[in-house]
Amino acid sequence: MPLLLILLLNISIVFAQTSPLQWGENVTGVVTHFHSNKKELALTFDACGGSVRSSQYDAALIEFLIQNHIPATLFINARWIDSNPDIFMKLSTNPLFEIANHGTAHKPLSVEGKSIYNIHGTASADEVMSEIEGNNNKIEKLTGKRPTFFRSGTAYYDENAVAIAHTLKMEIGGFSVLGDAGATFSAPKVAQQLTSAHSGDIILLHMNHPESGTREGIIEGVNVLLQEGFSFVRLSDVKSHLQRIP
């Protein structure tokens, strides 16, 4: 029997025997910060997919990052990749950007089917693994690189699902600054969220809603942060300094 199949079977058996006690964005094992002695922040962008609206692409936002040499971690959902295959491949070859996994079907990560925002989560350890590995396999097939970071749809988890991700050698990319609240914040609010960040913060934003205030707010906020001497990192750049919730 292949080693990967043995691993998946063992995970399924072990986690089927325990019930989670936590449910939320900040549960045990989720990465929310990184330690740095410098003025550094991590910009992370979700691309969700699954509908015409959520499969959009804010090209002007990404161009702003490129023109200003600002690195970022891009959490991309399998459905967004399917809707934007050429754009995805272009992003994946840009050394400024790190491709991370935003799930196969954009589900909250639960071992017992919990829901949030009227979105049903994965319902078992097997479904947790499928939600992670389905998109891992897609991204690796397209780019030749397996992601090392995962963020679920809605960024909700139970601690068992997080432990499963760790068993699959994935870090859960949480956040400490809610940058645009699912691309619902106004531009001034996005800018305020960014400029209130502290060194080591991980900022959650979106790159799939060009109609929102996200881009304008990021441009304003990032320009202020640059003037204040901040620089930006990908999560992989600070992997040895990441801080998990205990």
C-alpha angles and dihedrals in degrees: 000000000000114000093237092055091049090051093050092048091050092050091050092051097045098047094042087068099057132061121218121241100194134064126176147066095293108048130142113299100019116130112233106157144014129219117244136161089204133068097267135149133183117226112202124185128198124210106190112179129181099114137043091257097047092043093063124117126221098214093172091056093052091045089055090055091048095047091050095042093238115160121215143173113242116207103200128187122221092240092054089052090052090052095045108030098152094045091048092053091048091051092047092058095050108099091212090070134064117203114225132179120262094177138270099262099012094250130158108253110248134143092212107040101262117172137216130182087006090297115126115227129220110290105213145014088266092055091048089055092047092050090054102035098042092066094034088059092046093051094044092049092051099040106021089237128102114220118242098196129064133188119181126225105276089011090253123139145160118228093249091057089050090051090051090053090052090051087055087052094250126136116217108235105215126163144232098201122051097214104184108354096236091324091300099114120098119247093258090050092050090050090049091051092052097045092049091058123114130215110285095028121138111215122208116214139150133242097187103072111071089163092065133081092254099099096046091046093049093050091051094043097044092049090054091047092050090052088051091055100257122147130195134234140189115240091248089057090064100030094128090053100048117128121217125201106257 
